[in-house]
Amino acid sequence: MKQSITLNKITQLMGFGFLKPITALFTGKPQKEDVVNFLKKIVVPILSILLFLGVWQGGSTALFNKEANYKIEKALADQGQAAADEMRACIASGEISCQPNTLPSPSQVWASFKTLLEDHKIISADKLAFKEKTAAMNEKRIAAGKEPITYTGRPSFVDQIFTSLKTVFAGFLLALLIAVPIGVVIGLSTTLRSSFNWLIQIFKPVSPVVWLLLVFMIVKTLTKDSNSDSAFIISFISVGLCSMWATLVNTAMGVSSVDKDYINVAKVLKLGPMQKVFKVILPSSLPLIFTGLRITLSVAWMVLIAIELLAQSPGLGSFVWEEFQNGAIDSNSKIIVAMFVIGIIGFLLDRIMLTIQNMVSFNKNEGV
Amino acid sequence: MKTATLNTDATALSENGIEFPSKVMLDLHNLKKVYPTPKGDYVVLEDLNLQILKEEFVTIIGHSGCGKTTMLSMIAGLNPISGGNIAVLGNPVKGPGPDRGVIFQAPSLMPWMTALENVMLGVNQVFPHASKKERKDIAKYYLHKVGLDGSFDKKAIALSQGMQQRVGIARAFAIKPKVLLLDEPFGMLDSLTRGELQDILIEIWNKEKITAVMITHDVDEAIFLADRVVMMTSGPRAKIGDILNIDFERPRTRKSVLEHDDYYKYRKHLIDFLEH
């Protein structure tokens, strides 16, 4: 029984409270209400997923037929009956060259997902082989003071995901390091708050694209005579700048709205300014700071795709853009795969933040 | 007014380096509090004079909004004085400080700290030169005194309202203040818990004899705890209306107080004042 209690605690802490019915069903004697709970919280969501897939399948079939009919009619109008029949047969046979280009069906997306994974396996095997092959040569090159040879082949989908995660974490870290200290300082002083308010209000709604261009202007000049990866630098700084505002505003608000009773206690005990900040003000504003950080991380992940796309820095954003430009038969379904991967990773990132928040702050949040 | 006779120029005496001879711990002299409003100044307190002796327990009773809490927070130094002065042992109050411990109406514990850490927060501040173990022992002693032996390491947020206020009491006594200020500390509790906490409070107070000023709405509480009950007139321009000496022996028990012949005389006196 003890095991199930800790299991519950972990799921609760991660905001996965909705998984409780499963753990209840499998870790103890199932009660009647557990079964009802199971139906309500597990079966109903599964039904809704099936419904979603059904609507998707229906929609993509309708779009496919529309596109196919259009193609056939066009062939009929341009080249006559024989060409139209040929086109109809070609589409029905599944010949790649004449497939209508439209919303892919769930099964096509699933197939593309598997293709991408296969592709990843091939590329990583290739990479490993390359590494083994060049290991001896690289050692010599390093010994001779030359740069080692690195793999320059095409990155796989999974590699792109990790590149994106790296960029988003760098951006998030930057946002955290800028926004939290400034937020605390601004929150502590009403004078600073009113004197910087205009800046926050004006820059908060600025679009990610503009931030990117601004960062580009500055970084381009700064990295002129160094051979650092300026696309990565530009994209992570832009991500940080776009996403830091939620944390800045929330931190300032949290710090400025600390319960008056706590401040009075600090005054009566004559706590020094450092102690006041670290023992009273920061802990009591942690929930709001974390709310801000959660928004920041989700905004960072959201703008990342657009920024990677524009900054030509590798990652999911450029993957989506390349597939769109590519126009191969499975490009559309690869884009949908990327969409789901982006969504699921965004959701997981939010849960990770929620878990950290629940571990460090005094009031517990259920996942929303 | 009987307190007027005690009025000596306490500040001048101490400033001349002469040891302050009076038994007065806390001296409020012509105290005034004004809140500016768009329609002109609102005078909450005016010409308020009160002397509180060393080792005295004074309760203050009056209608809601008459300025009791304003007066208490001015003594605590949390609210600036508009006129007159407040002195503790002859030294004028210039701001908040641990020589005046406060027990607030809401327990005001830091919810992210344990009971022990909450008490330690004050103890660390007041006894910076004591060893860590000594400070911990002080905090534990007072938590033990308020009956929280098993709850040292519980987070404040996990404690009931009554338990939280017990920690509040421990925190206030543990910093060994000269004056203890209590702002309706039991106002938010149910009557059973309130009775328990009154007993705990008076038990510790009997031992420590810290000068205490307590605001209350509860006539029975005022009589049970106090040496003197101070009645304030209704605002605006509130001042001391009347003072009632409670001559029960200490240590008191609730039973002996309730059975005492004078109890209903005192009670009638207070209720008559409040109803007029």
Boltz contact constraints between the chains, C-beta under 6 A:
constraints:
  - contact:
      token1: [A, 261]
      token2: [B, 104]
      max_distance: 6.0
  - contact:
      token1: [A, 261]
      token2: [B, 106]
      max_distance: 6.0
  - contact:
      token1: [A, 261]
      token2: [B, 108]
      max_distance: 6.0
  - contact:
      token1: [A, 264]
      token2: [B, 78]
      max_distance: 6.0
  - contact:
      token1: [A, 265]
      token2: [B, 108]
      max_distance: 6.0
  - contact:
      token1: [A, 267]
      token2: [B, 96]
      max_distance: 6.0
  - contact:
      token1: [A, 268]
      token2: [B, 96]
      max_distance: 6.0
  - contact:
      token1: [A, 268]
      token2: [B, 102]
      max_distance: 6.0
  - contact:
      token1: [A, 269]
      token2: [B, 98]
      max_distance: 6.0
  - contact:
      token1: [A, 269]
      token2: [B, 122]
      max_distance: 6.0
  - contact:
      token1: [A, 269]
      token2: [B, 125]
      max_distance: 6.0
  - contact:
      token1: [A, 270]
      token2: [B, 97]
      max_distance: 6.0
  - contact:
      token1: [A, 270]
      token2: [B, 98]
      max_distance: 6.0
  - contact:
      token1: [A, 283]
      token2: [B, 112]
      max_distance: 6.0
  - contact:
      token1: [A, 362]
      token2: [B, 111]
      max_distance: 6.0
  - contact:
      token1: [A, 362]
      token2: [B, 112]
      max_distance: 6.0
  - contact:
      token1: [A, 362]
      token2: [B, 157]
      max_distance: 6.0
